[in-house]
Amino acid sequence: MPLADHSLRFTGNRTGFLLIHGLGGTPVELRLVARALHRTGGHTVHCPQLAGHCGSEADLLATNWQDWVASVETALDRMKTQCDTIIIGGLSMGAVMAMYIAAKRPQDIDGLALYAPTLWYDGWSIPWYSFLLKLLIDTPMGRRFRFVEREPYGIKDPRIRAMIVHAMGRGDSAVAGLLGTPSGAVKQMWGLIKETRRSMGTIKQPALIVHAREDDVASLSNAVHIQRHLGGIVDTVVLDDCYHLVTIDRQNDVVVERSLGLAQRLAAAFAAREGASACAVAAE
């Protein structure tokens, strides 16, 4: 039986945001930002549900990272029919996938919005022994391992955190994602990260990185590495009052504000190009 589709779609103007949720996560992670980009900026925003997500661990393990990418490319093809300017981005692993697709399809992507991009798990809440998983991933013990969410669940605000924990307790994976991520899915994510890191230097589109200084899952070193290795202009914003889930936590308004700024600059560049083309045609 196919999983129910929990993708989010807001139809607006000809500037679109294609935002990707994290590993084992859900489009709900991006709902606050998506709604604000639509309401404040009037933009078209799509947050696709990745293949195998919003279901059980078995559903997730039945897919690979190429299936997840295919989910986003289907959404990208749909957005191309509605938008002249497309910004691709996402949260955590979703940000990594955004870079991968920007490198794969540069002609379709005008900018990147990378929220807490995660190349490695090295935040202060990650157990010190987690590095052993790479050594054990193909053993029986490694295949049984699950990354279980733990305090503070990527959220600094205690009220928001309590809501997420409540949803987790209900087992509602469509709202709060999976409580534990199976090692097989983590191995798939490593494959995506490996391919993405090979091509980062070819990514020339303007990029926005938003990362928390106190990120509990992926330290600021992730953002620094990406800033150094992308091939185009990079605007990096360091948040001082939230943890990993920057699209939900206390400073999600800053995420929205800086994303709107990127969209405004890209839309202006598109208008300038269109104006120059019209003048060239008129002069012929």
N, C-alpha and C positions, 0 to 999 in steps of 0.2 A: 504494500500500500504506500503510495507516494506521500511524502511529508507535506503538511499544510504550508502554504507560502505566507511568510510573515514579512516579506519585503515591504519597504516604505517607498511611496512615490508621491511627490508633490509637484504639480505642473505649474510652471511659471514662465519666465521670460526665456530669451535665447541663450542665456548663460547658465550652464548646468554644473551641478556638483554630483559626482558619482562617488559615494562614500561606502567603504567596505568595513564590516565589523571584524572582530578579532577571532582567534582560534577558539573553538568551543563556545563562541559568543552568539550574539543575536543582533539584528538591526535595531532593537530597542536601545542599545548602547549609544546609538547615534541620533535618536529621535529628537532630543532637545535641540541639538545643533541643527539638524535638518529642518525642523519647524522654524527656527529663528532665521536661517538663511532664506527660507521661502517667504516668511512674513515680512521680515525687515528689508531684505534685498530684492524680493520678488522673483527669486531664482527658481529654476527647476532643480529638484533634488531627488535622486534615486539612491536607496540603500538596499541593495539586493541581498537576499538570503543565500549564503554559500551552500553548495551541495552538501548534504549530510548533516547540516546544522539544524538546530531547533528541534531535535529529536532525541534519540537515545545514544549512548556510547556506541552501540552496534551500528547505528545509522552513520555515525561519523567515521567509524573504522571501515565502512564499506566504500569510502571514497578516498581519493588521493588529492594532492595539491593541484594537479592539472584539472581535476573536476571542479575545484574551487575557482580556479582562474576562468574556466569556461563559463561559470555562473556570472562572473563579472563582465566577461566579453559579450555575453548575450545582452546584458543590461546596457553596455556601452553602445552596441549596435542600435539598440532602441533609442538611446539618448541622442545619437547622431542625427536621427530624423527630426528631433525637436530643438536642437541647440546648435549655435554657431561656435560657441566657446565652451570647452569642457575642461573642468578641473577634476582630476581624480585624486582621491585621498582615502584615508581610513584611520582606524585606531589599532595600535599595537601591530599584530601580524597583518592586519588590513592595510596599514601604511606600507609595509614591505611589499605586499601584493600590488599596491598602487604603483610603486617604483618599477616592479617587474613589467607591468602592462605598459607603463610610459616608455620603457625601453623597447618593448616588443612592438608597440604601435605608436611611434612618435608622431605620425601624421594626424592622429586622432585626438591627441592630448595636448592641451595648451598650458596646463599648470598642475602643480601638486600641492595637496594640503595633508601633511603628515602629522598625525596626532599620536604622541608617545610611541614613535616607531621602535620596534623591538627586533634587534638582530641577535641578542643574547639576553638570557634571564640572569641579571646580576643585581637586582634591587635588594634593598636591605631586609625584605621579608622572605627572600628566597633561601632555603636551607643551604648551608655550606657544602653539603655532600651532593648537591644536585648535579655537579659535573660528572659524577660517576655513571649517570644514565647513559652517556655516550659510549662508555666502555661496556655497559651491560645490555644495551638496547636489543641485541639479537639473541640474548640468552632467555631461557624460560622465565627467570625472575624479572628481567627487563621488560619482557612482553606483557607481564601482568601489572607492571607499575602504572600508577596514575598520579598525575600532578593534581593534588587536591587543593582547592582554594582555601586560604587561611587569612586570618586577620592581618591587615585591615581591609582585605578584599579590593584593594586598589582605590579606596575612597577615604578621604580624610574627614569629610563631614559626617558626624555620627548619625544624624537624622537620615541622610540618604543611605548610609551604610546599613542602617537597621531595615530600611525598605528592601534593599537588595537581599539581605540575609533572610528576610521573611519569604521572599519569592523563591530563594534557593531551598528553603525548608519545605515549601510546598512541592518541590520537584518540578517547577514550571520552567523548563529549559527554553521555551519560546520567549520568556521575559528576562530571566536571569542567566541564561546559558547553563552549561553543565557545571556541576560542583567540582567534578574531577575530570581532567583531560587525559585520556589514555595515551600511553607512550607511543603507540602506533601512529597517532595523529601528530604527536610532537615530532616524530621522525619525518613525517611528510612535510611539516613546517620547515625542518632543517634543509630539506631538499629545495624548497622554494627560496629560502634565504641564500643558500649556496649559489643558485642561478642568478638571483638578484644582485648579489655582491659582485659577480663577474661583470655586470653590465652597468654599474652605477655611473661610471665615468662617461658613458654615452648619453646620459639623461641630461639634456640641455634646457628643458623647460624650467621656468621660474618655479621655485619651491618654497613653501612655508613649512617650517618645523615648529611644533608646539610641544614642549616637554616639561615635566615637573622636575624641579630641583631635587625634591624628596621622593621621586618615583620609587615605590616599594617593589616593583616588579622588574623594571628595566632602568638602570641608572642613566644619568645624563651622558655617560660616555657613548651610548648608542646614538644620540643626537649629534654629538661632536664628530663621531666617525662619519656619519652620513653627510654632514655639512662639508666635511673635508673632501669627500669622494664624489659627490655629485658634480656634474659637468657644467651646470648653469648657476644663475644667481640664486642664493639661498638666504632666506630671512628666517632667523631662529629666534623664537620667543621662549624664555625660561619662566615658568610659573612658580610662584613662591608660596602658594597656599592650597595645594592639592596634591594628590598622589597619582597613580597610574591612569585611572579612568578620567582623563581630562575633559572628555565630552559630557560627563555627568557631574563631576565634582564641583567644588565651590567656584572655580574660575572658568566655567564653561562660557561665560559671557565674553571673556577675552578671546577664547577660541573662535567664537562667532565674529567678533569685531575684526580680528586679523584676517580671517577667511574672507569676510566681505571686502576688506581692503584689497586682497589679492584679486578677487573677482572684478572689482572696479578697474584695477589697472589693466587686466587682460581684456576686459570689454572695451576699454578706451583704445587699446592697441589694435583690436579687431576693427573698430570703427575708423581708425586712422588709415588702416590698410585698405578698407573698402572705399574710403574717400579718395585715396591716392589712385586706386584702380579706376574709379569713375572719372577722375580728372584725365587719366591717361587715355581712356576710351574717347572722351569728349574731344581731346586734342588731335585725335587721328583724323 
